[in-house]
Amino acid sequence: MILRNIHLKDSLNTLRVEAQNEQRLILSIAARVGPSLAYMDAWVVVVSDIELKTSVKIGWEDIALDFEVLCADTKFRGALTMTRSIPGFILNGTIQRLKSWRILRNYYKRNSA
């Protein structure tokens, strides 16, 4: 299909570029999160015989932590902050992109009929 509507064509191109940039950003973030997760995993030890599955909830009694040491460890706190904030950041970007696509779709429906 050839788009003759310049506004629609420009908007689609803008969304395409934004999506590509967001994808590159997410890959970059993922590369940074990996070492953070590994660092945190080195400090958090599961001490019970719980088989680690996604459906099993691990309680505080199952984990060995030294809170005083971890609270003083700026690298651990930074890793924790990063891993907690990334999902929200990615989700917000995805929600914004979906809103933009919906606005564009509605514009197309109104102007192509």
N, C-alpha and C positions, 0 to 999 in steps of 0.2 A: 504494500500500500504506500502510495506517495502522499506525504503530508504537504498540503498547500498552505495551511495556516502557519504563518511565521511564528506567532506567539506560542502555539502548541509545539512546534518544532524546536524552538529555542528552550522552552521549558523542559521538554524531554531530554534535550542535550545537557542542560544544567543538572537535572536529576541524575543522569547517567554519570556525569563527571563526579558529582558529590558521592554517589554510591561507590565508585571506583576509589576515590580518596578515602572514604570510610573503611573500605575493605583493606586498603594498605595500612591504615592506622590500626585496625583491629589486629592484623598480623604482627605489626610492630609491638603492640601492647602484649599480645600472647607471648612473644619472644621474651619480654621483660618479666612477665608473670611467672614463667617456668622456674627461673632461679629463686624467685621469692618463695614459691611453694616448696621448693626443695629445701631452702634454708629453714622454713617453719617446720617442715616435716622432721628435720634433724633434731629439733628441740621438743617436739610433742611425741610422746611415747605412749602407745596403748599397752596397758599392763595386764589386761585380762585376756581370757581365752576366747573372746568374742570373734567369731568369723566375720571379717569385714565385708559386708555386703551393703548395697545401697539402701536396703530396706531396714537395716539394723541401726537403731539409734544408740550411739555411744554416750554414756553418762559421764559426769565428772569423776565418779568413783573408778572409772575404767582408764583414766588418763593420768600419767605422771608428768607434772609440770612444776617448775620452780618459778612461781610468779614474780618473786623479787628479782631474780636474774633476768627474766624476760622483760619485765617493766623497765629495767635499766638498759636493756639492749636496744639501742636506737635502730639497728639494722632489722631486728625482729619486728619492732613496732612499725617501721616503714613497710616491711613486707606484708604485715597484717593489714595495714591501711590500704595498700595497693590492691591486695586481693579482695578486700571487702568492697572497694569502690568501683572496680572495673565492671562487674556485671551491670550495675545501675547505669554506668556511662554508656555501655554498649546498648542496653535496652532503650535508654532515652534517645539515642541516635536512630535506632530502628523505628521507634514510635514516630519520631519527627519525619523520617523518610516515608513511612506509610501515610501519614497525614498529607504530605506533599503529593504523593501518588494519587490519593483519593481526590484531592482538590483538582488535580490535572484531569483525572478521569471524568469528574463531574463537568468540568469545563468542556471537555471533548464531547460528552453526551449532549450538552446544551447547544453546542455550536456545530454539531455534525448532523443534527436532525433536520 
